Amino acid sequence: MALLQISEPGQSTAPHQHKLAVGIDLGTTNSLVATVRSGLSSVLVDDDGHALLPSVVRYLPDGSIDVGYSAQAAQSQDPTNTIISAKRFMGRGLKDIDVSQQPYHFIDSNEMVQIETRAGIKSPVEISAEILKTLKTRAEKSLSGELVGVVITVPAYFDDAQRQATKDAARLAGLNVLRLLNEPTAAAVAYGLNNASEGTYVIYDLGGGTFDISILKLAKGVFEVLATNGDSALGGDDFDRRVFCWILEQSKCKPVNAQDTRLLLTKAREAKEWLTDHATAQITSVLSTGELVNITLSTKQFNELTQTLVTKTLTPTKKALRDANLTIDDIKGVVMVGGATRMPQIRLAVADFFKQTPLTNLDPDKVVALGAAIQANTLAGNKSESDLLLLDVIPLSLGLETMGGLVEKVIPRNSTLPIARAQEFTTFKDGQTAMSIHVLQGERELVMDCRSLARFELRGIPPMVAGAARIRVTFTVDADGLLSVSARETTSNIEANIVVKPSYGLSEEQILTMLKSSFSEAENDKNARLLAEAKVDAESLLAAINMALEQDGSLLNAKEKQKIISQMDALQANIHGGVGDAIRKATEVLNAATEDFAAKRMDASVSRALAGKNLNSLEI
Amino acid sequence: MSLNYFELFELKPAFDIDLAALENNYRKIQSESHPDRFVTATSAEKLASMQTATLANEAYQTLKKPTNRAKYLLELQGINAVAETNTNMPADFLMQQMEWREAVEDNATNLSGMHRLLRDIKHETATLQQTLADELDTKKAWQAAAETLRKLQFMDKLREEIARKLAILED
């Protein structure tokens, strides 16, 4: 897994240097990159001064790839090779998608949906990686240096498959992900809700393709997500589609082709945006059939067309309030996020529901990226004035398939991350050495109504009589909201072997293949790069351990200290040896040798925080 | 020796605890141990961070909620109050359970009726929690407390049921 965790060759390991880190808002419609410079978060613009990068990727006939405005401009002429809103397909199967609304040639596979383009079959992960690569290039050019890492935002309501797909895309783009951050949390950070503004806030985020509602409590420098809810298939695009259908109805057009669909959807979006500041919008267009469309849309008509969409956002809002056990009287402020919240009828509906005017002073398109940049800056280790800690939650319950197609919840939604839960299983046949476990995410009781995340095969269970084996399976969800699973037979203490088959994600193999194909032209270069990376990793580990020994060496006895020092010497010798694999191996060995020391240091710092309590042996 | 959840947060093991101190100490531990503080650290440090932050979350959630806290206190006494062999309930409580359930069904489509029921249930829950505090902290009557806890768990389930029904009504 250490492969291509990119920390650039030549990157300084000096502790006090400002580390280049950016926040990326990988949006359905538009993406942005922002960074903190001289203590201020700002969005980085391209050569033409654009902050937004349309999340549009076009595969051109000459084999090149176009991302952004030029790709967006070509979408009407070349709809099947110009992919918009790829985020909607991340971690999704074909059955999750309303194919009739999309011009693409989808490939049905058992896993994540793929799209056939003239450049070959592309997965949403690869398409998203192109957007990330463009933003990476923009950032490195504008900051004149290589990035230490990035924070990428995801809708709070994204499930495990969608989060994993996002992380895979970053890996393909050669980015080191410091954290996946929930978009609403990022927005709250951007608003600088600091100690002076302690209280409970609602983040209402209506983006291009997703709606998220989050309730956050801020107290004593810690942000706690109390509840989150949303609709991962509701966004500004749906307003465009309502207008599009209305245009077809009004102008009595026959069903239009892919090119005209794209054209009219663009006109619909323009009309929607125009109505934010105007009473009527004129929609004029000539279709490929020669038919002329020329109609006027008034604010009143637009509001009527989209009223049900506005109301649809209030259902998850009510649910989130109930989950958090709160009423609207408990809410101190409502933060508006996402370009779609510019629509006056949305602002009115929100103000009306919460009985207060929502906060709109930051640009709703930029607020998420700005917050992500602030968090990236903190996570990279740059000192900042408002050092907030974000305690996020898992948005959807995790469960297991049990007899009769039912789901038993293992980790309930809104549990604070990181979290681990163990569940015991037993065999039901004599001598059984393997069992299969199906992990699901969702709130419903039936397997068929929840999202299948993965199937695990436990192998290597020691043969025993039925019911005697005790297999303890531990589900861990990390701070990115990503699940990992480990299993152990507790009577024999044998670690069971787990084979993961992600239901919608990409397998490790697929990712390696994609990585290989993107790096194949520079094989030698790659080896040199891997060696340089191995050295940088090894040196930064040695520096970190030296510093730890200096600060907390007293926590170790002479023997323990000697053990670590001898592994450090071994790693040092390997660095001089200059063989990448040997350096990596020695780095891993040294890391493992310091686990007890790291645990002791953690206990010591916790006990310091609680003032003078000895926590030498926490039971984990 | 390993620490129990109360010791982790520097609290006396009791049902009636200082919730503000619990929250405060939880935040302090998270501030030191959360994985966000160790993003660029060594993998050994990341592991230690993950383990401590996970433990703190688990411990906090256990102690924060009265029902979980009582269950954990009894576990410290070696009593599994919710084991399947331990579900004998007094007849009068079973009768009362049935009445509650019927009331929920009868009011399933009546928003104000449901809210009224919810208020009654909250009141009953508070009474049971008062009893638990007395049994656990003063009388040390573990078996009696186990029975009260099972009643409380029933009330929790009833409240969840009503919340689910309310969600359907409000949609």
Interface residues (C-beta under 8 A of the other chain):
Chain A: K19 V148 G149 L178 R179 A219 K220 G221 V222 T315 K318 K319 R322 T378 L379 A380 G381 L389 L390 L391 S415 T416 L417 P418 I419 A420 T476 D478 A479 L541 A544 I545 N591 A592 T594 E595 F597 A598 A599 R601 M602 D603 S605 V606 R608 A609 L610 K613 L615 S617 L618 E619 I620
Chain B: M1 S2 L3 L8 E10 N24 N25 R27 K28 I29 Q30 S31 E32 S33 H34 P35 D36 R37 V39 T40 A41 T42 S43 A44 E45 L47 A48 S49 M50 Q51 T52 A53 T54 L55 N57 E58 Y60 Q61 A163 L166 A167 E170 D171
